[in-house]
Amino acid sequence: MNNWKGKHGVYLIAEVGGNHGGNFDKAQKLTQLACASGVDAVKFQIYTADSLATRVEDHERHAHYKRLELTPDQHIAIAEMCKNNGVTYSASVWDLDALEWIDPYIKFYKIGSGDLTAFPIIEKIAQIGKPMIISTGLSTLEDVKEAVEFIRSINNNYRNPNNLALLQCNSSYPTPDSDTNLHVMKILADEFNVVVGYSDHTIDSYAAEIAVAMGAEILELHFTDSKKNTSFRDHQISFTAPEIQELISQIERIKALKGSTKKEPTRSEINAGMIQSFRRGIYAARDLSKGEVLEYSDLVVLRPMINVDGRSFNKMVGKTLKKSVSKLKRIDFSLLD
């Protein structure tokens, strides 16, 4: 089973994150919109302020996360909503106590860039053994290697490339084009033998489209209902439902453009007769008489190609004509001894 086979080829994840602002009605609205947009999965973040930030050293950050908390029952209701819409629910679980009540609703776990080095969190999730996606923002290749090796030391499931995916990511909001570094996806695929993708924090869809063209199998996209009238930074780098649908259209076109790895004449070329009309055949450069031995200057390659193409040119030189051929009439091997 391919854990990351999306409805549109690429596996699309709508990351609601904190865009609900701690409002359950808003969280439900965003979930419904995301499910209807055509994505494969909707993802939330599960935490309490106390499980995520220190109120002593950083009271402001702690208060920020406190405002964004949803209750366990609310998270479960959202998971059920996704299920009822035929969309996969997932979460970045930043509170280990939540694993007990949310795990039955999760098909895969997401490790965010900020938790790449949070080995106690990673260890508990790896012990569960469900498929895992890891974002690699803030990290060096050595950081990623250490995390992957740690995960695989905890659970052999993650030696199966279908169970572990790595996303190229930059944690800046928004990410400048010059820091997006989509080429890293290939490095991650080659180095770790995993499925690779891209977690987007840029201001439009272009990087996501390029990532698909470069081989991303997973796209994680922040999701909102509107980018207007809000100061919360995540909204500005998020996709709306119409933007997701437009991206899906672009993905379909990118898939068509990428096409097959098999190199052969295409149906459109064959149906248009272009092999004959565009290729050059071999013709008499002058009036030629029966019995003449063909010289290089006696032949010319011209369109269209009829029966024999220009690759046989040198093979005809030195052959004897069995019948006369008028200038600019085609020559094939049936006329030659």
C-alpha positions as CSV (number, residue, x, y, z in Angstrom):
1,M,0.0,0.0,0.0
2,N,1.3,3.5,-0.9
3,N,0.6,5.7,2.1
4,W,1.2,8.8,0.1
5,K,-0.9,8.2,-3.1
6,G,-3.0,11.3,-3.5
7,K,-6.2,11.8,-5.5
8,H,-4.3,14.0,-7.8
9,G,-1.1,12.1,-7.8
10,V,0.6,14.4,-5.3
11,Y,-0.5,13.9,-1.7
12,L,-2.0,17.2,-0.6
13,I,-2.2,18.2,3.1
14,A,-4.1,21.2,4.2
15,E,-2.4,22.5,7.4
16,V,-5.0,24.4,9.4
17,G,-2.4,24.9,12.2
18,G,-3.4,27.8,14.4
19,N,-5.5,29.6,11.8
20,H,-8.7,28.8,13.8
21,G,-7.4,31.3,16.5
22,G,-8.7,29.0,19.3
23,N,-12.3,29.3,18.0
24,F,-13.9,25.9,17.6
25,D,-16.6,27.2,15.2
26,K,-13.8,28.6,13.0
27,A,-11.9,25.3,13.2
28,Q,-14.9,23.5,12.0
29,K,-15.5,25.9,9.2
30,L,-11.9,25.6,8.0
31,T,-12.1,21.9,8.2
32,Q,-15.2,21.8,6.1
33,L,-13.7,24.2,3.5
34,A,-10.5,22.2,3.4
35,C,-12.3,18.9,2.9
36,A,-14.3,20.4,0.1
37,S,-11.2,21.8,-1.6
38,G,-9.9,18.5,-2.9
39,V,-7.1,17.8,-0.5
40,D,-6.2,14.3,0.7
41,A,-5.6,15.2,4.4
42,V,-6.4,18.0,6.9
43,K,-3.9,18.5,9.6
44,F,-4.1,20.2,13.0
45,Q,-1.7,20.9,15.8
46,I,-2.5,19.4,19.2
47,Y,-1.0,20.9,22.3
48,T,-1.6,22.8,25.5
49,A,0.4,25.9,26.2
50,D,2.0,24.1,29.2
51,S,3.1,21.2,27.1
52,L,4.7,23.5,24.5
53,A,6.2,26.6,26.0
54,T,7.6,27.7,29.4
55,R,5.5,30.4,31.0
56,V,8.5,31.3,33.2
57,E,11.1,32.0,30.5
58,D,8.7,33.2,27.8
59,H,5.3,34.3,29.1
60,E,4.2,35.9,25.9
61,R,4.8,32.8,23.8
62,H,3.0,30.7,26.4
63,A,0.0,33.1,26.3
64,H,-0.1,32.9,22.5
65,Y,-0.4,29.1,22.5
66,K,-2.9,29.3,25.4
67,R,-5.2,31.4,23.1
68,L,-5.0,28.7,20.4
69,E,-5.8,25.6,22.5
70,L,-8.7,23.4,21.5
71,T,-10.1,20.7,23.8
72,P,-9.7,16.9,23.2
73,D,-13.4,16.6,22.4
74,Q,-13.1,19.4,19.9
75,H,-10.1,17.8,18.2
76,I,-11.9,14.4,18.1
77,A,-15.0,16.1,16.6
78,I,-12.8,17.6,13.8
79,A,-11.3,14.2,13.2
80,E,-14.8,12.7,12.8
81,M,-15.7,15.6,10.5
82,C,-12.8,14.7,8.2
83,K,-13.7,11.0,8.3
84,N,-17.3,11.8,7.3
85,N,-16.0,13.8,4.4
86,G,-13.7,11.0,3.2
87,V,-10.6,13.0,4.0
88,T,-7.7,11.8,6.2
89,Y,-7.2,13.5,9.5
90,S,-3.7,14.1,10.9
91,A,-2.0,16.1,13.5
92,S,1.3,17.3,14.8
93,V,1.0,16.1,18.4
94,W,3.0,18.4,20.6
95,D,1.6,17.1,23.8
96,L,2.5,13.4,24.6
97,D,-0.6,13.1,26.9
98,A,-2.8,13.6,23.8
99,L,-1.5,10.5,22.1
100,E,-3.7,8.3,24.2
101,W,-7.0,9.9,23.0
102,I,-6.1,11.1,19.5
103,D,-4.2,8.0,18.2
104,P,-7.3,6.1,17.1
105,Y,-8.1,8.9,14.7
106,I,-4.7,9.4,13.1
107,K,-3.4,7.5,10.1
108,F,-0.1,9.3,10.0
109,Y,1.8,11.6,12.3
110,K,3.6,14.8,11.4
111,I,6.8,16.0,13.1
112,G,7.2,19.7,12.5
113,S,10.6,21.4,11.9
114,G,10.7,22.7,15.5
115,D,10.5,19.1,16.8
116,L,13.1,17.5,14.6
117,T,15.5,17.5,17.6
118,A,12.8,16.9,20.3
119,F,13.7,13.2,20.6
120,P,11.4,12.4,23.6
121,I,8.4,13.5,21.4
122,I,9.8,11.6,18.3
123,E,10.5,8.4,20.4
124,K,6.9,8.1,21.7
125,I,5.5,8.6,18.2
126,A,8.0,6.2,16.6
127,Q,7.0,3.5,19.1
128,I,3.4,3.7,17.8
129,G,4.8,2.8,14.4
130,K,2.3,4.6,12.1
131,P,3.6,6.4,9.0
132,M,5.4,9.6,9.8
133,I,6.2,12.8,7.9
134,I,9.0,15.0,9.1
135,S,9.6,18.6,8.0
136,T,13.2,19.6,7.9
137,G,13.2,23.4,8.3
138,L,16.0,24.9,10.5
139,S,18.1,21.8,10.0
140,T,21.4,20.7,8.5
141,L,21.7,17.4,6.6
142,E,23.5,16.0,9.6
143,D,20.5,17.0,11.9
144,V,18.2,15.1,9.5
145,K,20.4,12.1,9.5
146,E,20.5,12.0,13.2
147,A,16.8,12.2,13.5
148,V,16.2,9.5,10.8
149,E,18.7,7.1,12.4
150,F,17.1,7.7,15.8
151,I,13.6,6.9,14.4
152,R,14.8,3.8,12.7
153,S,16.6,2.6,15.8
154,I,13.3,2.9,17.7
155,N,11.2,1.1,15.1
156,N,12.2,-0.9,12.0
157,N,8.9,0.1,10.3
158,Y,10.7,3.3,9.3
159,R,13.3,1.4,7.2
160,N,10.4,0.9,4.7
161,P,10.5,4.1,2.6
162,N,6.7,4.1,2.4
163,N,6.4,4.7,6.1
164,L,8.7,7.7,6.4
165,A,8.6,10.9,4.4
166,L,10.8,14.0,4.6
167,L,9.7,17.4,3.5
168,Q,12.0,20.2,2.4
169,C,11.0,23.2,4.4
170,N,12.1,26.6,5.5
171,S,10.5,27.8,8.7
172,S,10.6,31.5,7.8
173,Y,7.1,33.1,7.3
174,P,7.1,34.0,4.5
175,T,10.1,32.2,2.9
176,P,12.1,34.1,0.4
177,D,12.5,32.4,-3.0
178,S,16.3,32.4,-2.5
179,D,15.9,30.3,0.7
180,T,13.3,27.8,-0.6
181,N,16.0,25.3,-1.9
182,L,13.8,22.8,-3.6
183,H,16.9,20.9,-4.9
184,V,17.3,19.6,-1.3
185,M,14.4,17.2,-2.0
186,K,16.7,15.1,-4.3
187,I,19.4,15.1,-1.6
188,L,16.9,13.8,1.0
189,A,15.6,11.1,-1.4
190,D,19.1,9.9,-2.3
191,E,20.5,10.1,1.2
192,F,17.7,8.4,3.1
193,N,15.7,6.3,0.6
194,V,12.4,7.9,1.6
195,V,9.4,9.6,0.0
196,V,10.1,13.3,-0.3
197,G,7.9,16.4,-0.5
198,Y,7.7,20.1,0.3
199,S,6.1,22.1,3.1
200,D,5.3,25.5,1.8
201,H,5.7,28.9,3.5
202,T,6.0,31.2,0.5
203,I,3.4,33.7,-0.5
204,D,2.0,32.1,-3.6
205,S,1.6,28.7,-5.3
206,Y,4.7,28.9,-7.6
207,A,7.1,27.1,-5.3
208,A,4.5,24.3,-4.8
209,E,4.1,23.9,-8.5
210,I,7.8,23.8,-9.1
211,A,8.2,21.2,-6.3
212,V,5.7,18.9,-8.0
213,A,7.6,19.3,-11.3
214,M,10.8,18.4,-9.4
215,G,9.3,15.2,-8.0
216,A,7.6,16.1,-4.7
217,E,5.2,13.3,-3.7
218,I,3.7,15.3,-0.8
219,L,2.7,18.9,-0.5
220,E,1.9,20.5,2.9
221,L,0.1,23.8,2.5
222,H,-1.2,26.1,5.2
223,F,-4.9,26.6,4.9
224,T,-7.3,29.5,5.7
225,D,-10.6,30.9,4.6
226,S,-9.3,34.4,4.1
227,K,-6.0,36.3,4.2
228,K,-7.8,39.6,4.9
229,N,-8.4,41.3,8.3
230,T,-6.0,39.2,10.4
231,S,-2.7,39.9,12.0
232,F,-1.9,36.2,12.6
233,R,1.1,35.6,10.3
234,D,0.1,32.1,9.2
235,H,-2.8,33.4,7.1
236,Q,-0.5,35.3,4.8
237,I,1.3,32.2,3.7
238,S,-1.8,30.0,3.5
239,F,-3.9,28.8,0.6
240,T,-7.7,29.4,0.4
241,A,-10.0,26.7,-1.0
242,P,-10.1,28.4,-4.5
243,E,-6.3,28.6,-4.5
244,I,-6.1,24.9,-3.6
245,Q,-8.4,24.1,-6.5
246,E,-6.3,26.2,-8.9
247,L,-3.2,24.4,-7.6
248,I,-4.8,21.1,-8.3
249,S,-5.5,22.2,-11.8
250,Q,-1.9,23.1,-12.2
251,I,-0.8,19.8,-10.7
252,E,-2.9,17.9,-13.3
253,R,-1.2,19.9,-16.0
254,I,2.3,19.4,-14.6
255,K,1.6,15.6,-14.5
256,A,0.5,15.7,-18.1
257,L,3.6,17.7,-19.1
258,K,5.9,15.4,-17.2
259,G,4.3,12.4,-19.0
260,S,6.0,9.1,-19.4
261,T,9.6,8.1,-19.0
262,K,9.3,5.9,-22.2
263,K,10.8,7.7,-25.1
264,E,8.9,7.0,-28.3
265,P,6.8,8.9,-30.9
266,T,3.6,10.2,-29.2
267,R,0.0,9.6,-30.3
268,S,-0.3,13.3,-31.4
269,E,2.8,13.0,-33.5
270,I,1.7,9.8,-35.2
271,N,-1.9,10.9,-35.7
272,A,-0.6,14.1,-37.4
273,G,1.6,12.1,-39.7
274,M,4.6,14.1,-38.5
275,I,7.1,11.3,-38.7
276,Q,6.7,11.4,-42.4
277,S,6.2,15.1,-42.9
278,F,9.0,16.4,-40.6
279,R,11.6,13.7,-41.3
280,R,13.7,13.8,-44.5
281,G,13.7,11.0,-47.1
282,I,16.3,10.3,-49.9
283,Y,15.7,11.8,-53.3
284,A,17.6,12.1,-56.7
285,A,19.6,15.2,-56.9
286,R,19.5,15.0,-60.7
287,D,18.0,12.8,-63.4
288,L,19.7,9.4,-62.9
289,S,19.9,6.6,-65.5
290,K,19.5,2.9,-65.1
291,G,22.9,1.3,-64.4
292,E,24.5,4.4,-62.8
293,V,26.5,3.9,-59.7
294,L,25.3,6.4,-57.1
295,E,27.7,9.0,-55.9
296,Y,27.3,11.3,-52.8
297,S,26.3,14.2,-55.0
298,D,23.6,12.2,-56.8
299,L,21.4,12.1,-53.7
300,V,19.7,14.7,-51.5
301,V,17.7,14.5,-48.3
302,L,14.4,16.4,-48.4
303,R,11.0,16.3,-46.7
304,P,8.8,14.3,-46.6
305,M,10.3,11.0,-45.6
306,I,8.7,8.2,-47.7
307,N,9.8,4.6,-47.0
308,V,13.5,5.4,-46.2
309,D,14.9,8.2,-44.0
310,G,18.2,10.0,-44.2
311,R,20.0,7.5,-42.0
312,S,20.3,5.3,-45.1
313,F,22.0,7.9,-47.2
314,N,25.6,6.6,-47.0
315,K,24.3,3.0,-47.5
316,M,23.0,4.0,-50.9
317,V,26.2,5.6,-52.1
318,G,28.0,3.1,-54.3
319,K,24.9,1.1,-55.2
320,T,23.7,0.6,-58.8
321,L,20.3,1.8,-60.0
322,K,18.1,-0.9,-61.5
323,K,15.9,1.7,-63.3
324,S,16.1,5.4,-64.2
325,V,14.9,8.0,-61.6
326,S,13.9,11.6,-62.4
327,K,15.3,14.5,-60.4
328,L,13.6,15.0,-57.0
329,K,11.9,11.6,-57.2
330,R,12.3,9.4,-54.1
331,I,14.8,6.6,-54.0
332,D,14.5,3.5,-51.9
333,F,16.3,0.2,-51.8
334,S,13.9,-1.6,-54.2
335,L,15.5,0.5,-56.9
336,L,19.0,-0.6,-56.1
337,D,21.1,-3.7,-56.7
